Protein backbone atom coordinates (compact mmCIF):
# COMPACT_ATOMS: atom_id res chain seq x y z
CA UNK A 1 0.00 0.00 0.00
CA UNK A 2 2.84 2.35 0.84
CA UNK A 3 4.28 1.66 -2.64
CA UNK A 4 1.00 2.78 -4.23
CA UNK A 5 1.01 5.88 -2.06
CA UNK A 6 4.58 6.64 -3.10
CA UNK A 7 3.60 6.42 -6.79
CA UNK A 8 0.73 8.80 -6.12
CA UNK A 9 3.05 11.18 -4.22
CA UNK A 10 5.52 11.04 -7.09
CA UNK A 11 2.78 12.03 -9.55
CA UNK A 12 1.84 14.95 -7.29
CA UNK A 13 5.45 16.08 -6.82
CA UNK A 14 6.09 16.28 -10.54
CA UNK A 15 3.03 18.16 -11.67
CA UNK A 16 2.53 20.33 -8.57
CA UNK A 17 5.92 22.00 -9.10
CA UNK A 18 4.70 23.09 -12.54
CA UNK A 19 1.93 25.07 -10.82
CA UNK A 20 4.56 26.64 -8.57
CA UNK A 21 6.59 27.54 -11.66
CA UNK A 22 3.55 29.35 -13.08
CA UNK A 23 3.08 31.19 -9.78
CA UNK A 24 6.75 32.18 -9.68
CA UNK A 25 6.57 33.55 -13.22
CA UNK A 26 3.44 35.58 -12.38
CA UNK A 27 5.29 36.90 -9.32
CA UNK A 28 8.24 38.07 -11.43
CA UNK A 29 5.93 39.68 -13.99
CA UNK A 30 3.99 41.49 -11.24
CA UNK A 31 6.88 43.93 -10.85
CA UNK A 32 6.22 45.32 -14.33
CA UNK A 33 4.06 48.42 -14.60
CA UNK A 34 1.45 48.37 -15.94
CA UNK A 35 0.69 44.75 -15.15
CA UNK A 36 1.28 42.79 -18.38
CA UNK A 37 -1.90 40.72 -17.99
CA UNK A 38 -4.04 43.84 -17.59
CA UNK A 39 -3.18 45.44 -20.95
CA UNK A 40 -3.37 44.78 -24.66
CA UNK A 41 -0.91 45.84 -27.33
CA UNK A 42 1.83 43.48 -26.16
CA UNK A 43 3.73 41.15 -28.48
CA UNK A 44 1.61 38.17 -27.41
CA UNK A 45 -1.74 39.92 -27.83
CA UNK A 46 -3.98 39.49 -30.86
CA UNK A 47 -6.01 42.21 -32.61
CA UNK A 48 -9.08 40.79 -30.83
CA UNK A 49 -7.72 41.54 -27.35
CA UNK A 50 -9.63 43.76 -24.92
CA UNK A 51 -9.12 44.65 -21.25
CA UNK A 52 -11.51 44.13 -18.37
CA UNK A 53 -12.44 47.82 -18.54
CA UNK A 54 -13.55 47.40 -22.18
CA UNK A 55 -15.67 44.30 -21.71
CA UNK A 56 -18.99 46.16 -22.00
CA UNK A 57 -18.22 47.47 -25.49
CA UNK A 58 -15.79 44.89 -26.89
CA UNK A 59 -17.03 41.50 -25.69
CA UNK A 60 -18.09 38.87 -28.22
CA UNK A 61 -17.35 35.21 -28.84
CA UNK A 62 -14.55 36.06 -31.28
CA UNK A 63 -12.63 38.35 -28.89
CA UNK A 64 -10.62 37.51 -25.77
CA UNK A 65 -9.72 39.14 -22.48
CA UNK A 66 -6.17 40.34 -21.93
CA UNK A 67 -5.80 37.94 -18.95
CA UNK A 68 -6.84 35.02 -21.17
CA UNK A 69 -4.34 35.92 -23.87
CA UNK A 70 -1.61 36.49 -21.32
CA UNK A 71 -2.23 33.02 -19.86
CA UNK A 72 -2.40 31.13 -23.15
CA UNK A 73 -0.11 33.17 -25.43
CA UNK A 74 2.49 34.52 -22.99
CA UNK A 75 2.74 32.10 -20.04
CA UNK A 76 1.92 28.78 -21.73
CA UNK A 77 2.41 29.84 -25.36
CA UNK A 78 -0.08 27.11 -26.20
CA UNK A 79 -1.19 29.08 -29.24
CA UNK A 80 1.90 27.58 -30.93
CA UNK A 81 0.74 24.00 -30.37
CA UNK A 82 -2.24 22.11 -31.75
CA UNK A 83 -2.37 19.33 -29.14
CA UNK A 84 -0.57 16.79 -27.00
CA UNK A 85 1.11 15.22 -30.04
CA UNK A 86 2.64 18.62 -30.94
CA UNK A 87 4.70 19.52 -27.84
CA UNK A 88 6.97 22.02 -29.54
CA UNK A 89 10.10 23.49 -27.90
CA UNK A 90 10.48 24.17 -24.19
CA UNK A 91 9.33 27.55 -22.86
CA UNK A 92 12.57 28.90 -21.42
CA UNK A 93 10.89 31.24 -18.92
CA UNK A 94 8.88 28.39 -17.42
CA UNK A 95 11.82 25.98 -17.51
CA UNK A 96 13.90 28.48 -15.51
CA UNK A 97 11.06 28.90 -13.00
CA UNK A 98 10.74 25.13 -12.74
CA UNK A 99 14.47 24.78 -12.13
CA UNK A 100 14.46 27.47 -9.43
CA UNK A 101 11.61 25.77 -7.57
CA UNK A 102 13.34 22.37 -7.68
CA UNK A 103 16.65 23.87 -6.48
CA UNK A 104 14.81 25.39 -3.54
CA UNK A 105 13.07 22.07 -2.94
CA UNK A 106 16.38 20.21 -2.87
CA UNK A 107 17.95 22.66 -0.45
CA UNK A 108 14.90 22.63 1.83
CA UNK A 109 14.65 18.83 1.92
CA UNK A 110 18.37 18.12 2.25
CA UNK A 111 19.35 21.00 4.50
CA UNK A 112 16.15 20.89 6.50
CA UNK A 113 15.23 24.56 6.36
CA UNK A 114 13.11 25.52 9.38
CA UNK A 115 10.70 28.43 9.39
CA UNK A 116 10.10 30.40 12.56
CA UNK A 117 6.64 29.79 14.03
CA UNK A 118 5.64 33.45 13.84
CA UNK A 119 6.61 33.53 10.15
CA UNK A 120 4.38 30.51 9.53
CA UNK A 121 1.43 32.33 11.09
CA UNK A 122 2.05 35.21 8.71
CA UNK A 123 2.44 33.09 5.56
CA UNK A 124 -0.67 31.05 6.40
CA UNK A 125 -3.00 33.84 7.51
CA UNK A 126 -2.05 36.72 5.23
CA UNK A 127 -3.42 35.06 2.05
CA UNK A 128 -6.81 35.01 3.76
CA UNK A 129 -6.49 38.77 4.27
CA UNK A 130 -5.71 39.19 0.57
CA UNK A 131 -8.62 37.00 -0.47
CA UNK A 132 -10.91 38.96 1.85
CA UNK A 133 -9.79 42.19 0.16
CA UNK A 134 -10.56 40.67 -3.24
CA UNK A 135 -13.97 39.53 -2.00
CA UNK A 136 -14.81 43.01 -0.67
CA UNK A 137 -13.74 44.57 -3.96
CA UNK A 138 -15.65 41.93 -5.92
CA UNK A 139 -18.85 42.54 -3.95
CA UNK A 140 -18.70 46.24 -4.80
CA UNK A 141 -18.69 45.52 -8.54
CA UNK A 142 -21.94 45.80 -10.43
CA UNK A 143 -23.39 42.36 -11.19
CA UNK A 144 -21.32 40.54 -8.58
CA UNK A 145 -24.41 39.03 -6.94
CA UNK A 146 -25.17 37.30 -10.23
CA UNK A 147 -21.90 35.44 -9.91
CA UNK A 148 -22.49 34.62 -6.22
CA UNK A 149 -25.93 33.23 -7.06
CA UNK A 150 -24.40 31.09 -9.81
CA UNK A 151 -21.74 29.91 -7.34
CA UNK A 152 -24.15 28.99 -4.54
CA UNK A 153 -26.95 27.53 -6.65
CA UNK A 154 -26.26 23.79 -7.01
CA UNK A 155 -26.30 22.16 -10.43
CA UNK A 156 -27.79 18.78 -9.59
CA UNK A 157 -26.90 17.40 -13.02
CA UNK A 158 -23.23 17.45 -11.95
CA UNK A 159 -23.99 14.56 -9.58
CA UNK A 160 -24.01 12.33 -12.64
CA UNK A 161 -20.35 13.18 -13.30
CA UNK A 162 -17.88 11.15 -11.22
CA UNK A 163 -14.85 13.43 -11.07
CA UNK A 164 -13.32 13.48 -8.39
CA UNK A 165 4.07 15.36 6.99
CA UNK A 166 6.32 13.67 8.49
CA UNK A 167 5.20 13.56 12.19
CA UNK A 168 6.46 12.27 15.51
CA UNK A 169 4.73 9.19 16.91
CA UNK A 170 2.94 11.27 19.55
CA UNK A 171 1.83 13.98 17.15
CA UNK A 172 -1.79 15.01 17.79
CA UNK A 173 -3.24 13.70 14.54
CA UNK A 174 -6.80 14.18 15.83
CA UNK A 175 -6.27 17.92 16.20
CA UNK A 176 -4.42 18.21 12.89
CA UNK A 177 -7.06 16.23 11.04
CA UNK A 178 -9.90 18.33 12.44
CA UNK A 179 -8.06 21.47 11.33
CA UNK A 180 -7.64 20.06 7.81
CA UNK A 181 -11.25 18.88 7.66
CA UNK A 182 -12.52 22.38 8.54
CA UNK A 183 -9.89 24.59 6.92
CA UNK A 184 -9.63 22.85 3.54
CA UNK A 185 -13.28 23.17 2.38
CA UNK A 186 -13.67 26.54 4.13
CA UNK A 187 -10.73 27.97 2.20
CA UNK A 188 -12.10 26.65 -1.10
CA UNK A 189 -15.55 28.10 -0.40
CA UNK A 190 -14.22 31.50 0.65
CA UNK A 191 -11.88 31.69 -2.35
CA UNK A 192 -14.83 30.85 -4.59
CA UNK A 193 -16.61 34.04 -3.55
CA UNK A 194 -13.65 36.10 -4.80
CA UNK A 195 -13.65 34.32 -8.18
CA UNK A 196 -17.39 34.27 -8.84
CA UNK A 197 -18.05 37.83 -7.71
CA UNK A 198 -15.65 38.95 -10.46
CA UNK A 199 -17.16 36.49 -12.95
CA UNK A 200 -20.59 37.91 -12.14
CA UNK A 201 -19.33 41.42 -12.84
CA UNK A 202 -17.82 40.39 -16.16
CA UNK A 203 -21.01 38.54 -17.08
CA UNK A 204 -23.09 41.61 -16.24
CA UNK A 205 -20.87 43.96 -18.21
CA UNK A 206 -20.74 41.65 -21.24
CA UNK A 207 -24.42 40.73 -21.09
CA UNK A 208 -23.77 36.99 -21.44
CA UNK A 209 -24.16 33.95 -19.17
CA UNK A 210 -21.34 33.34 -16.71
CA UNK A 211 -20.23 30.10 -18.35
CA UNK A 212 -19.50 32.03 -21.54
CA UNK A 213 -17.22 34.66 -19.97
CA UNK A 214 -14.09 32.49 -19.90
CA UNK A 215 -12.98 28.90 -20.36
CA UNK A 216 -12.87 26.62 -17.34
CA UNK A 217 -9.86 24.45 -16.59
CA UNK A 218 -6.69 24.35 -14.47
CA UNK A 219 -5.81 27.93 -15.41
CA UNK A 220 -9.00 29.55 -14.10
CA UNK A 221 -7.23 30.91 -10.99
CA UNK A 222 -4.58 32.48 -13.22
CA UNK A 223 -7.31 34.31 -15.11
CA UNK A 224 -9.84 35.45 -12.51
CA UNK A 225 -7.55 36.53 -9.68
CA UNK A 226 -5.51 38.74 -12.05
CA UNK A 227 -8.79 40.33 -13.16
CA UNK A 228 -9.71 41.05 -9.54
CA UNK A 229 -6.22 42.38 -8.82
CA UNK A 230 -6.33 44.69 -11.85
CA UNK A 231 -9.51 46.26 -10.46
CA UNK A 232 -7.86 47.18 -7.12
CA UNK A 233 -5.96 50.40 -6.41
CA UNK A 234 -2.16 49.91 -6.58
CA UNK A 235 -2.57 46.67 -8.57
CA UNK A 236 1.18 45.94 -8.75
CA UNK A 237 1.47 45.90 -4.97
CA UNK A 238 -1.51 43.58 -4.58
CA UNK A 239 -0.28 41.34 -7.38
CA UNK A 240 3.18 40.93 -5.82
CA UNK A 241 1.73 40.24 -2.38
CA UNK A 242 -0.88 37.81 -3.66
CA UNK A 243 1.34 35.65 -5.86
CA UNK A 244 4.17 35.74 -3.30
CA UNK A 245 1.90 34.44 -0.55
CA UNK A 246 0.24 31.79 -2.70
CA UNK A 247 3.68 30.67 -3.84
CA UNK A 248 4.87 30.34 -0.23
CA UNK A 249 1.84 28.26 0.68
CA UNK A 250 2.37 25.99 -2.32
CA UNK A 251 6.08 25.62 -1.66
CA UNK A 252 5.42 24.54 1.92
CA UNK A 253 3.16 21.69 0.78
CA UNK A 254 5.49 20.67 -2.03
CA UNK A 255 8.56 20.48 0.18
CA UNK A 256 6.69 18.35 2.70
CA UNK A 257 5.50 15.98 -0.06
CA UNK A 258 9.00 15.57 -1.52
CA UNK A 259 10.49 15.03 1.92
CA UNK A 260 7.85 12.38 2.64
CA UNK A 261 8.66 10.58 -0.62
CA UNK A 262 12.43 10.62 -0.04
CA UNK A 263 12.16 9.63 3.63
CA UNK A 264 9.92 6.73 2.64
CA UNK A 265 12.53 5.42 0.20
CA UNK A 266 15.31 5.91 2.76
CA UNK A 267 13.32 3.91 5.32
CA UNK A 268 12.80 1.12 2.82
CA UNK A 269 16.53 1.11 1.94
CA UNK A 270 18.38 2.31 5.08
CA UNK A 271 21.74 2.13 3.31
CA UNK A 272 20.78 5.38 1.60
CA UNK A 273 21.34 7.03 4.99
CA UNK A 274 24.78 5.53 5.61
CA UNK A 275 26.42 8.91 5.04
CA UNK A 276 25.49 12.53 4.47
CA UNK A 277 27.04 12.43 1.01
CA UNK A 278 24.97 9.37 0.01
CA UNK A 279 21.74 10.93 1.19
CA UNK A 280 22.60 14.23 -0.52
CA UNK A 281 23.36 12.46 -3.80
CA UNK A 282 20.15 10.43 -3.60
CA UNK A 283 18.04 13.51 -2.87
CA UNK A 284 19.70 15.35 -5.75
CA UNK A 285 19.02 12.41 -8.10
CA UNK A 286 15.33 12.29 -7.17
CA UNK A 287 14.87 16.04 -7.60
CA UNK A 288 16.78 16.01 -10.92
CA UNK A 289 14.72 13.16 -12.38
CA UNK A 290 11.42 14.75 -11.35
CA UNK A 291 12.51 18.13 -12.70
CA UNK A 292 13.44 16.50 -16.03
CA UNK A 293 10.05 14.78 -16.25
CA UNK A 294 8.32 18.06 -15.46
CA UNK A 295 9.92 19.70 -18.49
CA UNK A 296 7.35 17.96 -20.69
CA UNK A 297 4.71 20.21 -19.05
CA UNK A 298 6.49 23.49 -19.80
CA UNK A 299 6.72 23.08 -23.57
CA UNK A 300 4.44 24.92 -26.00
CA UNK A 301 2.01 22.03 -25.74
CA UNK A 302 2.79 21.36 -22.09
CA UNK A 303 -0.66 22.34 -20.84
CA UNK A 304 -2.11 19.31 -22.63
CA UNK A 305 0.34 17.03 -20.81
CA UNK A 306 -0.38 18.83 -17.54
CA UNK A 307 -4.14 18.39 -17.93
CA UNK A 308 -3.67 14.67 -18.68
CA UNK A 309 -1.42 14.32 -15.63
CA UNK A 310 -3.90 16.25 -13.49
CA UNK A 311 -6.90 14.14 -14.50
CA UNK A 312 -5.19 10.73 -14.42
CA UNK A 313 -1.84 10.85 -12.63
CA UNK A 314 -3.13 12.85 -9.65
CA UNK A 315 -6.72 11.68 -10.00
CA UNK A 316 -9.27 11.12 -7.28
CA UNK A 317 -9.57 7.53 -8.51
CA UNK A 318 -6.04 6.76 -7.32
CA UNK A 319 -6.37 8.33 -3.89
CA UNK A 320 -9.85 6.95 -3.27
CA UNK A 321 -8.63 3.46 -4.19
CA UNK A 322 -5.62 3.80 -1.89
CA UNK A 323 -7.85 5.06 0.89
CA UNK A 324 -10.20 2.10 0.49
CA UNK A 325 -7.22 -0.25 0.34
CA UNK A 326 -6.04 1.13 3.67
CA UNK A 327 -9.41 1.08 5.38
CA UNK A 328 -10.40 -2.51 4.59
CA UNK A 329 -7.38 -4.43 5.99
CA UNK A 330 -6.87 -2.11 8.95
CA UNK A 331 -10.49 -1.80 10.07
CA UNK A 332 -11.91 -5.19 9.12
CA UNK A 333 -8.82 -7.40 9.60
CA UNK A 334 -6.47 -5.66 12.04
CA UNK A 335 -9.50 -4.50 14.01
CA UNK A 336 -11.09 -1.11 14.42
CA UNK A 337 -10.89 -1.24 18.23
CA UNK A 338 -7.20 -2.14 18.15
CA UNK A 339 -6.59 0.70 15.74
CA UNK A 340 -8.58 3.08 17.94
CA UNK A 341 -6.37 2.16 20.90
CA UNK A 342 -3.28 2.74 18.75
CA UNK A 343 -4.43 6.28 18.01
CA UNK A 344 -5.25 6.91 21.67
CA UNK A 345 -1.75 5.72 22.57
CA UNK A 346 -0.28 8.05 19.96
CA UNK A 347 -2.16 11.19 21.06
CA UNK A 348 -2.24 10.30 24.77
CA UNK A 349 -5.94 10.84 25.38
CA UNK A 350 -9.44 9.59 24.55
CA UNK A 351 -11.82 11.76 22.57
CA UNK A 352 -15.37 11.71 21.27
CA UNK A 353 -13.88 12.62 17.90
CA UNK A 354 -11.91 9.37 17.85
CA UNK A 355 -15.17 7.47 18.53
CA UNK A 356 -16.80 9.38 15.67
CA UNK A 357 -13.90 8.51 13.39
CA UNK A 358 -14.28 4.91 14.56
CA UNK A 359 -17.87 4.88 13.29
CA UNK A 360 -16.90 6.55 9.99
CA UNK A 361 -14.02 4.14 9.37
CA UNK A 362 -16.28 1.15 9.92
CA UNK A 363 -19.38 2.19 7.99
CA UNK A 364 -19.44 5.61 6.33
CA UNK A 365 -16.09 5.91 4.50
CA UNK A 366 -15.94 2.36 3.04
CA UNK A 367 -19.45 2.54 1.60
CA UNK A 368 -19.14 6.10 0.27
CA UNK A 369 -15.75 5.45 -1.35
CA UNK A 370 -16.92 2.13 -2.80
CA UNK A 371 -20.04 3.80 -4.17
CA UNK A 372 -18.06 6.58 -5.85
CA UNK A 373 -15.59 4.13 -7.39
CA UNK A 374 -18.32 1.82 -8.70
CA UNK A 375 -20.31 4.75 -10.08
CA UNK A 376 -17.20 6.13 -11.82
CA UNK A 377 -16.49 2.73 -13.37
CA UNK A 378 -20.12 2.31 -14.43
CA UNK A 379 -20.14 5.76 -16.02
CA UNK A 380 -16.93 5.05 -17.94
CA UNK A 381 -18.34 1.78 -19.28
CA UNK A 382 -21.86 2.93 -20.18
CA UNK A 383 -21.40 6.53 -21.28
CA UNK A 384 -17.84 7.19 -22.41
CA UNK A 385 -17.26 10.87 -23.11
CA UNK A 386 -14.54 12.74 -24.90
CA UNK A 387 -11.59 13.78 -22.77
CA UNK A 388 -10.98 17.45 -23.50
CA UNK A 389 -9.00 20.53 -22.59
CA UNK A 390 -11.11 23.52 -23.56
CA UNK A 391 -12.01 22.69 -27.19
CA UNK A 392 -9.19 20.22 -27.80
CA UNK A 393 -10.19 16.53 -27.79
CA UNK A 394 -7.47 14.12 -26.68
CA UNK A 395 -6.67 11.13 -28.92
CA UNK A 396 -7.31 7.62 -27.65
CA UNK A 397 -3.61 6.87 -27.11
CA UNK A 398 -3.32 9.79 -24.69
CA UNK A 399 -6.19 8.45 -22.62
CA UNK A 400 -4.53 5.03 -22.56
CA UNK A 401 -1.39 6.69 -21.22
CA UNK A 402 -3.54 8.21 -18.51
CA UNK A 403 -4.97 4.82 -17.54
CA UNK A 404 -1.40 3.51 -17.44
CA UNK A 405 -0.64 6.12 -14.76
CA UNK A 406 -3.53 4.81 -12.70
CA UNK A 407 -2.56 1.17 -13.24
CA UNK A 408 1.07 1.71 -12.23
CA UNK A 409 -0.05 3.29 -8.96
CA UNK A 410 -2.76 0.79 -8.02
CA UNK A 411 -1.30 -2.50 -9.25
CA UNK A 412 0.81 -2.75 -6.09
CA UNK A 413 -2.26 -3.24 -3.91
CA UNK A 414 -3.31 -6.66 -5.32
CA UNK A 415 0.34 -7.67 -5.95
CA UNK A 416 1.23 -7.03 -2.32
CA UNK A 417 -1.78 -9.03 -1.12
CA UNK A 418 -0.93 -11.95 -3.44
CA UNK A 419 2.68 -11.88 -2.25
CA UNK A 420 1.61 -12.27 1.37
CA UNK A 421 -0.90 -15.01 0.59
CA UNK A 422 1.72 -17.02 -1.33
CA UNK A 423 4.73 -16.54 0.93
CA UNK A 424 3.05 -16.01 4.31
CA UNK A 425 0.18 -18.45 4.31
CA UNK A 426 -0.29 -18.43 8.08
CA UNK A 427 -2.50 -15.54 9.13
CA UNK A 428 -1.76 -13.84 5.83
CA UNK A 429 -4.69 -11.44 6.12
CA UNK A 430 -3.64 -10.26 9.56
CA UNK A 431 -0.05 -10.03 8.35
CA UNK A 432 -1.09 -7.66 5.59
CA UNK A 433 -2.93 -5.46 8.06
CA UNK A 434 -0.02 -5.56 10.53
CA UNK A 435 2.39 -4.55 7.76
CA UNK A 436 0.10 -1.67 6.88
CA UNK A 437 0.28 -0.43 10.47
CA UNK A 438 4.04 -0.94 10.83
CA UNK A 439 4.95 0.63 7.49
CA UNK A 440 2.66 3.58 8.09
CA UNK A 441 4.04 4.22 11.57
CA UNK A 442 7.61 3.86 10.33
CA UNK A 443 7.11 6.18 7.38
CA UNK A 444 4.55 8.97 7.58
CA UNK A 445 1.57 7.77 9.67
CA UNK A 446 -0.38 7.54 6.43
CA UNK A 447 -3.26 5.31 7.60
CA UNK A 448 -3.94 7.56 10.59
CA UNK A 449 -3.84 10.83 8.70
CA UNK A 450 -5.58 9.54 5.58
CA UNK A 451 -8.34 7.77 7.45
CA UNK A 452 -9.03 10.85 9.55
CA UNK A 453 -8.95 13.23 6.61
CA UNK A 454 -11.20 11.00 4.51
CA UNK A 455 -13.97 11.89 6.91
N, C-alpha and C positions, 0 to 999 in steps of 0.2 A: 504493500500500500504506500509506504514511504517512497518507493521508486516511482510510482504513478504521480505522487505529489511533487516529486522533484522534477519530473518532466513538465508538469503544469507550471511550476515555478520558473522553469527555464523558459517556457513560452512567454510568460509574463515579463521576465527580465528583459528579453530581447526586444519585444515590441513596446514596452512601457517607456524605455529609454528614448525611443523615437518621439514620443509625445513630449518628453522633457527637452529634446532637441528643438522641437517646434517652439516650445515655451521660451527657451533660451534665445532663439532667433528673434521672436517677438520682443523680448526684453531689450536686446541690442537695438532693434529698430525703433523702440519707443523713445530713444534719445534724439531722434531726428525731428525737426520742426519745420513744417507741420507734420503731423503723424502720417506716415506713408499710406496707411490703410484708410485714411479719412479723405483722401484727395484723388482726383483723376488727373490725367495729363502726364502720368509717369510712363516710363518705357514699357511697362508690362500691361498698361491699360489699353483697352480697345476703344474705338469711336463710340461704342454703345454704353460706356461707363457713365454713371451718375453717382453723386454723393447722397448721404442720408438727408441732407437739407434740400435736395432736389427731387425727392421721391414723389411728391405730390404732382409735379408737372412732367416728370421724365419716365415714370414707371410704365413698363409694358413687358410682355413676355419675351421680347427680343432684346431687352436691355438688362444690365446687371449692375448691382451695387459695387461701389469701390472696395468694400470689405471682401466681397465675394471674389472679385478679380485679384485682389491682393493675395488671398488665400490660395486660389487655384493657379494663377499665372506667375506670382512672385515667389511665394513660399514653396509650394509643391512643384510648380512649373508643369503641371499635369496637362496643360494645353498642348504640350509637345509630345504627348503619348496618346495612343488610341486604345490602350488596354493593357492587361497583364502580360500579354505576349509581346509587348513593345516597351520594354523597360527604359530604353534610352540610356544616356550617360548619367553619372552620379551628379547630383546637385552639390556643388562644392560647399556652399554656405551651410547646408544641412549636415553634410559629412563632417565639417569642422565642429559644428555644434554637438554632433553625436560623439565625436572623439573627446571633446572637452568634458562632457558628462561622464563618459566611461573612465577617463583619467581621474576625475574626482571620485568616482565610485571605487576605483581601485585603491586610491589613497585612504578613503574613509574606511573601507573594509579591512585593509591590511594594517594600517596605522591605528585604527580604532579611534577615530576622531570623536570626542565627546562634546556635547553642546550643553552649556550652562542651563540649569533648570529655568531661570528667569527668561533666558533667550527663547527657550521652547514655548513658554507661555505666550511670548510676543508673536512668534512665527505661526502658532496655532490659532490665536484669537484675532490677530489683526486682519486676516482675510475675511473674517465675518464682518468686521467693521467696514471693509471695502465693499463687500456684497450688500450690506445694509445701505450704504451710500448710493449704490447703483439702483437698489430697490426704490429708495425715496425719490431719486431722480426719475426713475421709470414711471412711478405712480403719478408724477406731476405732468407727464406727457399726455397729450390728447389722444384718446383711444386706447389707453393702457388697460382699462377695465375689460375691453374686448379680449385682449390677450389673456388676462387673468381668468376670465370666464372659460375661455378655450382650454386653459391649463387645468382648471379644477373640475370641469365637466367631464365625467368618464366616458370613454368610447368603448361600450361593452363589446363591440365586434372584435376588439383587440384580444379578448380572452380566447379567441379561436386561433391565435398565433402563439406558438410555443417558443418564444425567444427568451430566451433567458440570459513574533520576534524572539527572538531568542531570549527566554525567560529563565530565572532561577526556579528551582523545584517548588519553593514556597511562595512563588509569585501569586498574587491575588487575582486569579483568572476570572473569578466570579465578578469582581468589581470591573475589571477591564472589559469583560464581555458585555456587561450591562451598559457600559459607556459606549461601546461600539454599536450595540443594538439600537441605542437611542440616537447617538450622534450621527451615524451614517445616513439613515433615511431623513433625519431632520435637516442635515446639510443639503441633501439633494433637493428636498422640497423648498427650502428657503432660496437656494440658488435658482430654482425654477421660476420663482416670482420675478427675479431680475431679468431673466431671459424673455419670459413671455409678456412682461409689461412692455418691453421694447418691441417685441414682435407685434403686439397689439397696436402700438403707435404706428409702426410701419404699415401695417394692414389698413389702419384708418386713413393714413395719408395717401396710400396708393389706391384705396377703394377696392381692394381684392381680399378674398379669404386668406386667413393666416397661413394655411398650408401652401399658398402660392407665392409667399413673400420670398422665401429662400429654400434651398435644398436641405433636407435633413442629412444626417450622417455623422461620422466621427469628428468632422470639422465644425460642427455647429457652434461650439463654445468659442472657436477662433473667429467666428463671424459676428455673433450677437454681442458678446462682451465688448469687442472693439467698437461696435456701434454705440453701446451705452456709454463707453468711455469718451467717445468723440463728442457726445452731447453734454459732457460735464465741463465746468470752467477749469482752466489749467489742465487740459487733457493729457499733456505729456507727463506731468507729475503723477496723475492717477494711473496712467498706463504703466509707467515704470514701477510704481508701488504694487499694482495689481499683479503683473506678470512676475515680478520678483518674489512676491509672497506665494503665489501658486507654484512657482518653480521650487521654492524651498520645501513646501509641503510634499510635492511629488518626489523630490530628491530623498527626503527622509524615508518615505515608503520604499523607494527603489533600493536604497542602500541596505535597508533591513532585509528585503527579499533576497538580494545577492548574498548577503552575509549568511542568511539561513541556508541557501543552496550550497555554498562553499563549506560551511560548518557541517552540513549533513554528509557531504562527501568525505570530509576529513574524519568524521566519526566512523564512517563505514571502512575507511582505509587509514588507520591511525599513523601509518608510516609517513603520511603526508605532513605530519606535524613533528617529524623527528628533528627538524632544525628550522630556524627562522628563514633561512635562505630557501629551503624546500617549499615551505608554505607560501613565501613571497612569490616564487616562480610559479607555483600552481595557481595562485590567485590571479597573477598576471596572465597566465595562459587562458583561464576561464574568461576573464574580461575581454581579452583580445579576440577569442573565438566568437563570443557573443556580439562584440562590436562589428566584426567582419560580417556576420550573418545579418545584422541590422542594416548594413549598407544597401541591401536589396530593397529596403523601404524608403530610402532617401534618393532614389533615382527619379527620373522624369515620370516614370510610371509606378513609382513606389507606393503611392496611395492605394493602388489596386492590390498590391501585395499586403499592405498594412490592413486593409479591410478584410481580406481573406484570413489573415492571421488573427484578427480581432474576433471574427465570427466563428472560427474553427479552433485555432490554436489556444486561445484564451476563452473558450466558450463556456457557457453555463452548463452544457452537457457534461463536460469533463469534470468540473468541480462538484456538480450534483452527484455524479456517479461515484466520485471518490468519497464524498460525504456519506453516501449510502453504503459504500463498501467499508467504511469505518464504523458506522452505526451498527450494522448487522452482527459482525463477529464480537464486537465489544459488549453490546447490550444484550444480545440474545444467547451468546455463548460464554463469554467471560463473566457476564452477570451484571445487571444494572445496579444492584445493591453493592456489589464489590467495587464497581467503578465509582459509585457515589461516595463510598468510604475513602477511596483513593483521593478524590477531590477534596473531601473534608480534611484528610491528612495533609494535603498540599497547602490549603489555605489556612488551616488551623482553627476552623470554626464550622458550626452547622448553620444553615440558612434556609429560609423558606424558598429562596430563589433556587437553591440546589434541588429541593424537592420538586419545584415546578419544572426545572430542566429534566429531572428524572422522568416525569410524566411525558414531557415532549419527546425525549429520546426514545421512550418505549413505544409511544403510539403516534404522536402528531407528525414528527419529522419523517419517520420511515414511510408513512402512508402518503404524505404530501409529495415527498421527493419521488417516490415510486410512481405516483399518479402523473406528475409532470413529465417524467422520463417516458412513460408509456404513451402519453398523449402526444409528445413530440415525435416519437417513433411512428405512431399511427398517422400523424399528419404528414410526415415525410413519405410514407408508403401510399397513402390514399390521395393526397392532393399535392404532388410535387410542384413547387413554384420556382420561378427563375431567381437565381442568386444575382443581385445587382448592387452596383455602387452608382447612385444617382441614376443616370439613364443607361449606363454601360451594363451589359449582361455578360456574366462570366461564362467561359466555355466549360464544357463538361469536365475536361481534364483538370481544370483548376479546382473544381469542386471535389474531385477525387483526391487531389493533393490535400485539401482541407480535411477530408475524412481520414486520410492517412495520419494527419496530426493527432486526431482524436484516438485512432487505433493505437498509435505508438505510446500514448499516455495511459490508456486503459487496459492494454493487453497484459500488463504486469499483475493486475488483480487476479484473473483466473489462473495465470501461470504460477503465481506464488501459492495459491491454494492447492493446485495440482502437485506442486513440488512437495508441499508438506504432507499431502495424502499419500504420495508414493514413498517418500523417504522417512516419514515419521508417522507410521500407521497408528501407533498407540496414542490415543487422545489427540488426534491430529487437529480436530476442530478447536479444542481448547488451546493447543499449541499455537495455532494461527492467531487467536485472540490475545494470548499472552505476548506473542511477538509484537503484535500491534501496540500493546501497552508499553513494552520495554523499549521498542524503537522510538515511539513517540516521546517517552520521557527522556530518553538519551539525546534525542535530536532537538525538537522544537515544541514539544507538548502539543503536537498537532491535533490528536483526537480531542483533548480537552477544549482547546480554543475553537476548533472547527465545530464541534458538537454544540458548544454554547452559542456561537455566533449563528449557526443554522437556525436557531430559534428566534 
